[in-house]
Amino acid sequence: MELSAGTITRVNGPLVEVAGGCDLRVAELVTVGSRQLAGEVLSLAGESATVQVYEETSGLRPREAVLATGRPLSAELGPGLLGGVFDGMLRRLQDAGPWLEPGALRGALDPERRWRFTPSVRPGEQVEPGAVLGTVPETDAITYRALVPHELAGTIETIADEGEVTVGETIATVAGHEITLAHTWPVRRPRPAAGRLSSGRPLITGQRVVDLLFPLCQGSTAGVPGGFGTGKTLLLQQIAKWCDADVIVYVGCGERGNELAELLEDFAAIEDPRSGQRLMDRTVTIVNTSNMPLLAREASIYTGVTVAEHYRDMGYDAVVIADSTSRWAEALRESAARTEELPAEEGYPPELSSTLAAFYERAGRFQTLAGAQASVTILGAVSPPGGDLAEPVTAHTRRFVRAVWSLDRQLAYARHHPAISWTDSSSRDAESLAAFKAAEGDDGWAQRRREALQLLMDADRIESIAQLTGVESLPSPERVALICARLLREGVLQQSALSLNDRYCAPAKQAALLALVLDINRALLASANGGTAIERIEALDLSDVARVRDECPADDVDAVTRLGAEIQSRIARPR
């Protein structure tokens, strides 16, 4: 219901000053002008208010009406989100014509569509908050679970019979309250859970450099800083396609429209390896491209994490991919400048640090109100201007995330993808994941990771010396380190997104490839120390490693094992 709140006195880009707004509240959703543009109250001063409008304000005039809605900016949640494409305020973009008309307050859900509802409870049963009332087959991959609201408990008075219902029809009555499939939730408020849990279970991405060297737990956070052209979007799209989460929420925040159009085409064509159905059947795409209203970017990441929490409450593991948080921070900076807020570093508002922290804090592994365990993992791309990794958004993101996958321009220009730098990247989840791997029977996981990182670091140091003295002046063990580090980079860490076999690599094959290279390193060192000429060692053909990586299926461990035995026999042949 809309209530009269005041009239426009001044329009300053996306900011509108309102007179007579004494009944408004900060963060309240309002509609502005004759076109009823969506906006949010930023600040109050006496009987005047400042409203940030999430749409193009061209054509607004003084004395037009501003109407209050009595609620904060909220997302409509229910079955029908999966497979959908929405704007930053979760308004459905499909079937909206070539343009989404300003002020068109379209909902996220189709009010006419009928869903097959199967009840899970009976009248007279006692239910607690978060209990499952019934299920709906939202897609072939995900079953939607209708839950008791978090503030409600009591006796089931009525429950709908199995059959088709719309999102607005009552499916149950609990303690006198009618419950429907759809409800709204304020996007800036975290959804409640019974408790936060420690997580030691890995998020399998299928990308070797991530899973082997800089892994991430389910419910954790990662920042992906990198300059223009280093492959941030491609890496995050690969993770969206192949990670082992149940639900993917992809937030395109201020990115180029052609990239997101290609993403949607790819997702529509990809077969989900988990279910054999379309990948889009477990994906929600929220787009606020660079040509869309700027300040809607600021809302888009909150909308995305709210959708992820919604599926988390059902017991699913969700991943939020925000590409990119730098564009989101730019929206904060413009809003702060227009409200004449005192700027901090590089013009960003003083609350940038706390705002980033609050966003990443919504990630985690939780016990839901119904007692299940589920998670929200957040991956945020950072696009520092000029590739400056010391700028505020990158620096603050590094403080708050559990893993940093820093992309290196030189690796990207050398066509080494993913271009994740082993010197500037890190993972604070590695220790807990080592314990998980050991409990699963892989006691050597942590040792292999340490050996691989040490080999890469040693090779970087040796290469800097070789540039001054020449490779021929190096002792044999150091020349072996250069050979094996190159084999590790090119045979294991490089991964082609275009290869049918190599775009995803199963954990067992990842471990086998890394163990193969480390075994080759030890064998070559033993051979060199045993008197084998370094020229003979350097002449060995080790290209089979890359061939097995590219040509064998993602889970073919036997091929890697056979290759390892063959290479060991080559190394052991008499001099």
Secondary structure, 3 states (H helix, E strand, C coil): CCEEEEEEEEEECCEEEEECCCCCCCCEEEEECCCCEEEEEEEEECCEEEEEECCCCCCCCCCCEEEEEEEECEEEECCCCCCCEECCCCCECCCCCCCCCCCCCCCCCCCCCCEEEEECCCCCCEECCCCEEEEECCCCCCCEEEECCCCCCEEEEEECCCEEECCCCEEEEECCEEEECCEEEECCCCCCCCEEECCCCECCCCCHHHHHHCCCECCCEEEEECCCCCCHHHHHHHHHHHCCCCEEEEEEECCCHHHHHHHHHHHHHCECCCCCCEHHHHEEEEEECCCCCCCHHHHHHHHHHHHHHHHHHCCCEEEEEEECHHHHHHHHHHHHHHCCCCCCHHHCCCCHHHHHHHHHHCCEEEECCCCCEEEEEEEEEECCHHHCCCCHHHHHHHHHCCEECCECHHHHHCCCCCCECCCCCEECCHHHHHHHHHHCCCCCHHHHHHHHHHHHHHHHHHHHHHHHHCHHHCCHHHHHHHHHHHHHHHHHHCCCCCCCCCCCCCHHHHHHHHHHHHHHHHHHHHHHHCCCCHHHHHCCCCCHHHHHHHHCCCCCHHHHHHHHHHHHHHHHCCC
